[in-house]
Amino acid sequence: MDLETFTNNGIVIPYRFSIFDGQHSYSFYLSDYNTSDQMLIETVKFLMKRKYTGYKIYLHNFSNFDGIFLIRILSSLSDKIKPIIRDNRIIDLNLIQNCILYFRDSYLMLPSSLRKLAIQFNVDNKGIFPYNFFNNPNIS
């Protein structure tokens, strides 16, 4: 799972969430929703299906960045959130609501950039993302 954000007037706003379930890719875009919270809720609800029960969902740098956005959303969807914290980092966050999902930080297991990991594992790279374009206040 991957979350992309942009900065608007000093506020970090999620605008895309992508999921790869081992066979298919799915993306959720802010432009399809009224708010970024609504986009995040629908993304998590998409995963809260019986077929994904027991899935381990990895986000690179989850404990330092993506988790900040997800914890609030996950707690709004379920009162059964169980974090496992070590050295002040969330290493595993369990969501229990009609299914069980495990959110984990892949960076804690593979402490390298996604670009370098793609090279090391000889897989397609995520590519260079134009963050400055999205963070330009002159572009709506």
ZIDAKA-V95270 format. One record per pair of residues at least 12 apart in sequence whose ideal C-beta (glycine too) atoms are under 10 Angstrom apart, sorted by the first residue. I is the first residue (numbers start at 1). J is the second residue. D is the distance in Angstrom with one decimal. If there is no record, write none. Layout:
i = [I | I]
j = [J | J]
d = [D | D]
This chain:
i = [1 | 1 | 1 | 1 | 1 | 1 | 1 | 1 | 1 | 1 | 1 | 1 | 1 | 1 | 1 | 1 | 1 | 1 | 1 | 1 | 2 | 2 | 2 | 2 | 2 | 2 | 2 | 2 | 2 | 2 | 2 | 2 | 3 | 3 | 3 | 3 | 3 | 3 | 3 | 3 | 3 | 3 | 3 | 3 | 3 | 3 | 3 | 3 | 3 | 3 | 4 | 4 | 4 | 4 | 4 | 4 | 4 | 4 | 4 | 5 | 5 | 5 | 5 | 5 | 5 | 5 | 5 | 6 | 6 | 6 | 6 | 6 | 6 | 6 | 7 | 7 | 7 | 7 | 7 | 8 | 8 | 8 | 8 | 9 | 12 | 12 | 12 | 12 | 12 | 13 | 13 | 13 | 13 | 13 | 14 | 14 | 14 | 14 | 14 | 14 | 14 | 14 | 14 | 14 | 14 | 14 | 15 | 15 | 15 | 15 | 15 | 15 | 15 | 15 | 16 | 16 | 16 | 16 | 16 | 16 | 16 | 16 | 17 | 17 | 17 | 17 | 17 | 17 | 17 | 17 | 17 | 17 | 17 | 17 | 17 | 18 | 18 | 19 | 19 | 19 | 19 | 19 | 20 | 21 | 21 | 21 | 21 | 21 | 21 | 22 | 26 | 26 | 26 | 27 | 28 | 28 | 28 | 28 | 28 | 28 | 36 | 36 | 37 | 37 | 37 | 37 | 38 | 39 | 40 | 40 | 40 | 40 | 40 | 40 | 40 | 41 | 41 | 41 | 41 | 42 | 43 | 43 | 44 | 44 | 44 | 44 | 44 | 44 | 44 | 44 | 44 | 44 | 44 | 45 | 45 | 45 | 45 | 47 | 47 | 47 | 47 | 48 | 48 | 48 | 48 | 48 | 48 | 48 | 48 | 48 | 49 | 49 | 49 | 50 | 50 | 51 | 52 | 52 | 52 | 53 | 53 | 53 | 53 | 53 | 54 | 54 | 54 | 54 | 55 | 55 | 55 | 55 | 55 | 56 | 56 | 56 | 56 | 56 | 56 | 57 | 57 | 57 | 57 | 57 | 57 | 57 | 57 | 58 | 58 | 58 | 58 | 58 | 58 | 58 | 58 | 58 | 59 | 59 | 59 | 59 | 59 | 59 | 60 | 60 | 60 | 60 | 60 | 60 | 60 | 60 | 60 | 60 | 60 | 61 | 61 | 61 | 61 | 61 | 61 | 61 | 62 | 62 | 62 | 62 | 62 | 62 | 62 | 62 | 62 | 62 | 62 | 63 | 63 | 63 | 63 | 63 | 63 | 63 | 63 | 63 | 63 | 63 | 63 | 63 | 63 | 63 | 64 | 64 | 64 | 64 | 64 | 65 | 65 | 66 | 66 | 66 | 67 | 67 | 67 | 67 | 67 | 67 | 70 | 70 | 70 | 70 | 71 | 71 | 71 | 71 | 73 | 74 | 74 | 74 | 74 | 74 | 74 | 75 | 77 | 77 | 77 | 78 | 78 | 78 | 78 | 78 | 78 | 78 | 79 | 79 | 80 | 80 | 80 | 80 | 80 | 81 | 81 | 81 | 81 | 81 | 81 | 82 | 82 | 82 | 82 | 82 | 83 | 84 | 84 | 86 | 87 | 89 | 89 | 89 | 90 | 90 | 90 | 90 | 91 | 91 | 91 | 91 | 92 | 92 | 92 | 93 | 113 | 114 | 114 | 115 | 115]
j = [17 | 18 | 19 | 20 | 21 | 26 | 43 | 44 | 47 | 55 | 57 | 58 | 59 | 60 | 62 | 66 | 70 | 103 | 104 | 106 | 16 | 17 | 18 | 19 | 20 | 27 | 58 | 59 | 60 | 66 | 114 | 126 | 15 | 16 | 17 | 18 | 28 | 36 | 40 | 43 | 59 | 60 | 61 | 62 | 65 | 66 | 67 | 68 | 69 | 70 | 16 | 17 | 18 | 27 | 29 | 30 | 129 | 131 | 134 | 30 | 36 | 65 | 66 | 69 | 131 | 134 | 135 | 30 | 131 | 133 | 134 | 135 | 136 | 139 | 131 | 134 | 135 | 136 | 137 | 134 | 135 | 137 | 140 | 137 | 36 | 65 | 68 | 69 | 135 | 30 | 35 | 36 | 69 | 134 | 28 | 30 | 35 | 36 | 37 | 39 | 40 | 43 | 66 | 69 | 70 | 73 | 28 | 29 | 30 | 31 | 33 | 36 | 39 | 134 | 28 | 29 | 30 | 31 | 36 | 39 | 43 | 134 | 29 | 30 | 36 | 39 | 40 | 42 | 43 | 44 | 46 | 59 | 66 | 69 | 70 | 43 | 126 | 43 | 46 | 47 | 52 | 57 | 58 | 46 | 47 | 51 | 52 | 55 | 57 | 55 | 43 | 46 | 47 | 43 | 40 | 41 | 42 | 43 | 44 | 46 | 69 | 73 | 69 | 72 | 73 | 76 | 73 | 73 | 69 | 70 | 72 | 73 | 74 | 76 | 77 | 73 | 74 | 76 | 77 | 73 | 70 | 73 | 57 | 70 | 73 | 74 | 76 | 77 | 78 | 95 | 97 | 101 | 103 | 73 | 77 | 97 | 98 | 95 | 99 | 101 | 103 | 74 | 77 | 78 | 95 | 97 | 98 | 99 | 100 | 101 | 98 | 99 | 101 | 98 | 99 | 99 | 99 | 100 | 101 | 96 | 98 | 99 | 100 | 101 | 99 | 100 | 101 | 102 | 99 | 100 | 101 | 102 | 103 | 92 | 101 | 102 | 103 | 104 | 106 | 70 | 93 | 95 | 101 | 102 | 103 | 104 | 106 | 102 | 103 | 104 | 105 | 106 | 107 | 108 | 109 | 110 | 93 | 103 | 104 | 105 | 106 | 107 | 105 | 106 | 107 | 108 | 109 | 110 | 112 | 113 | 114 | 117 | 126 | 105 | 106 | 107 | 108 | 111 | 113 | 114 | 89 | 90 | 91 | 92 | 93 | 103 | 104 | 105 | 106 | 107 | 108 | 83 | 85 | 86 | 87 | 88 | 89 | 90 | 91 | 92 | 93 | 103 | 104 | 105 | 107 | 108 | 89 | 90 | 105 | 107 | 108 | 105 | 107 | 103 | 105 | 107 | 83 | 89 | 90 | 93 | 103 | 105 | 90 | 93 | 95 | 103 | 83 | 90 | 93 | 103 | 95 | 93 | 94 | 95 | 97 | 101 | 103 | 95 | 95 | 97 | 98 | 94 | 95 | 96 | 97 | 98 | 99 | 101 | 96 | 97 | 94 | 95 | 96 | 97 | 100 | 93 | 94 | 95 | 96 | 97 | 103 | 94 | 95 | 96 | 100 | 102 | 103 | 102 | 104 | 108 | 108 | 105 | 107 | 108 | 103 | 104 | 105 | 108 | 104 | 105 | 108 | 109 | 104 | 105 | 108 | 105 | 126 | 126 | 127 | 127 | 128]
d = [7.0 | 7.0 | 5.2 | 7.7 | 9.5 | 9.7 | 8.2 | 9.8 | 8.4 | 10.0 | 5.2 | 6.9 | 5.0 | 9.1 | 8.6 | 7.8 | 9.1 | 8.1 | 10.0 | 9.6 | 8.1 | 7.3 | 4.8 | 8.1 | 8.4 | 9.2 | 9.5 | 6.8 | 7.3 | 8.1 | 8.6 | 7.7 | 9.1 | 7.4 | 5.4 | 8.1 | 9.9 | 10.0 | 8.4 | 8.9 | 6.8 | 9.6 | 9.5 | 9.1 | 7.7 | 4.7 | 9.7 | 9.8 | 6.5 | 7.9 | 4.3 | 7.7 | 7.8 | 9.5 | 9.5 | 9.5 | 7.0 | 8.8 | 8.1 | 9.7 | 8.6 | 8.4 | 9.1 | 7.9 | 9.0 | 8.3 | 9.3 | 9.0 | 7.6 | 8.9 | 3.9 | 5.6 | 9.1 | 9.6 | 8.8 | 8.1 | 4.8 | 9.8 | 8.9 | 9.2 | 8.2 | 7.3 | 9.8 | 7.3 | 9.6 | 8.9 | 8.5 | 8.4 | 9.7 | 7.4 | 9.4 | 5.3 | 9.5 | 9.6 | 9.4 | 6.9 | 9.8 | 4.5 | 8.6 | 6.7 | 6.2 | 9.2 | 8.9 | 5.6 | 9.5 | 9.7 | 9.6 | 6.8 | 4.0 | 7.8 | 9.9 | 6.8 | 7.9 | 7.4 | 6.9 | 5.4 | 6.8 | 9.2 | 9.7 | 8.2 | 9.6 | 9.9 | 8.4 | 9.1 | 9.3 | 6.5 | 6.6 | 8.8 | 4.3 | 8.8 | 9.2 | 9.8 | 9.2 | 9.2 | 9.4 | 8.9 | 9.9 | 7.1 | 7.1 | 7.0 | 9.5 | 8.0 | 9.9 | 9.8 | 8.6 | 8.7 | 7.2 | 7.6 | 9.3 | 8.9 | 8.4 | 6.8 | 9.5 | 9.2 | 8.1 | 9.9 | 6.1 | 4.6 | 9.8 | 7.5 | 8.0 | 9.7 | 8.9 | 8.1 | 6.7 | 8.3 | 9.8 | 9.6 | 6.3 | 7.0 | 8.6 | 4.5 | 9.1 | 9.4 | 9.8 | 5.7 | 9.6 | 7.1 | 6.8 | 9.9 | 9.2 | 8.4 | 9.6 | 7.5 | 5.9 | 6.4 | 9.3 | 6.0 | 9.3 | 7.7 | 9.3 | 8.2 | 9.5 | 9.8 | 7.2 | 9.6 | 9.9 | 8.6 | 8.0 | 5.9 | 9.6 | 10.0 | 7.3 | 8.5 | 7.6 | 6.1 | 5.8 | 5.5 | 9.8 | 7.1 | 8.2 | 6.6 | 9.9 | 7.6 | 6.0 | 8.7 | 6.2 | 9.3 | 6.6 | 10.0 | 8.4 | 4.0 | 5.7 | 7.7 | 7.9 | 6.0 | 8.1 | 7.7 | 8.5 | 8.6 | 5.9 | 7.0 | 9.6 | 8.6 | 8.3 | 4.6 | 8.2 | 5.8 | 9.8 | 9.6 | 9.3 | 9.2 | 6.0 | 6.6 | 5.1 | 6.9 | 9.8 | 9.2 | 8.1 | 5.3 | 7.4 | 4.0 | 9.1 | 9.9 | 8.3 | 9.3 | 10.0 | 6.8 | 7.6 | 6.5 | 6.8 | 8.5 | 7.5 | 4.9 | 5.0 | 9.6 | 9.9 | 8.1 | 9.5 | 8.5 | 5.6 | 8.3 | 9.3 | 6.6 | 8.2 | 4.6 | 8.9 | 9.9 | 9.8 | 9.3 | 9.0 | 6.8 | 9.0 | 9.5 | 7.9 | 6.3 | 6.7 | 3.8 | 7.5 | 7.3 | 8.2 | 9.7 | 8.6 | 9.5 | 9.5 | 8.6 | 4.0 | 4.4 | 6.8 | 9.6 | 9.0 | 9.8 | 9.0 | 4.5 | 7.6 | 6.6 | 7.4 | 9.1 | 7.9 | 7.7 | 9.6 | 9.6 | 9.3 | 8.6 | 8.3 | 9.9 | 8.9 | 9.1 | 5.4 | 7.0 | 7.5 | 7.5 | 9.7 | 7.7 | 9.3 | 6.7 | 7.9 | 7.9 | 7.1 | 9.1 | 10.0 | 7.1 | 9.6 | 5.3 | 8.8 | 8.7 | 7.6 | 9.2 | 7.4 | 6.0 | 9.8 | 9.8 | 5.7 | 6.3 | 3.6 | 8.7 | 10.0 | 9.6 | 9.2 | 8.4 | 7.9 | 7.3 | 3.8 | 6.3 | 9.1 | 6.6 | 7.1 | 6.0 | 7.8 | 9.0 | 9.5 | 4.2 | 8.3 | 7.2 | 9.7 | 9.6 | 9.1 | 9.5 | 9.3 | 8.8 | 9.4 | 7.1 | 9.5 | 6.6 | 8.0 | 8.7 | 6.8 | 9.2 | 6.8 | 6.3 | 5.8 | 9.1 | 5.4 | 8.3 | 9.6 | 9.1 | 9.5 | 5.1 | 9.8 | 8.8 | 8.3]
